[in-house]
């Protein structure tokens, strides 16, 4: 059983969320050489092509709302990601989301430790309870097996040892900062963030293996497998450290000449849409 329809592609659902990328919908007039992006129809409407999902849509003439007189050259348009580059960006954003969860957990842990460290009255007991709850939450993430030494520090909270709390505060905010940088960089598709994620993840694998040797648990196994999957994917698919041709080979661009080679033909599938202003959301774009 397929989770998605057979012809359902990443481009389709991205367009359903962010809107279509149809530059021909927003220009005042179309020239004969623009027939691969849009054509004016005899009934006064216009058929325009989405650059991301290739859907042809019928829209009203933009009239006074046109953003330009004619279509600029293709290289001057905002080109969306599609195909393999789009799939890779989506995977990177999933990894970024996983890192963002860690940022939240470690940030809360650091704040709670700060409250306990400075003994702010009745908040002290609340901070200790929160730290205990956060211990459980962190223990269920992919970083859990790497942070049992943080958990050791949590066991000393009843004594409120200043040195222990200081280390816990520093480590919590350090991890939150590093993983925050990873999350932002991966979300924006930056290559340096891929290297940073690989280095941080690889540095923690020996600790995870040691903890797994001391005691097997579903969370520790899941953490190790997830981190290994992220590590292998980034190094192999993104061609890091010169693997499989390195950065030059990793720069995959859409062959727009091939994509746009066929203009709209009579009888092509056209969806009716009356508001061209909803079609020009750029969504994920090609990095220049």
Secondary structure by P-SEA (a helix, b strand, c coil): cccccccccaaaaaaaacccccccccccccccccccccccccccbbbbbccccbbbbbbccccccccccccccccccccccccaaaaaaaaaaaaaaaaaaaaaaaaaaaaaaaaaaaccccaaaaaaaaaaaaaaaaaacccccccaaaaaaaaacccccaaaaaaaaaaaaaaaaaaaaaaaaaaaccaaaaaaaaaaaaaaaaaaaaaaaacccaaaaaaaaaaaaaaaaaaaccccccccccccccccccccccccccccccccbbbbbccccccccccccccc
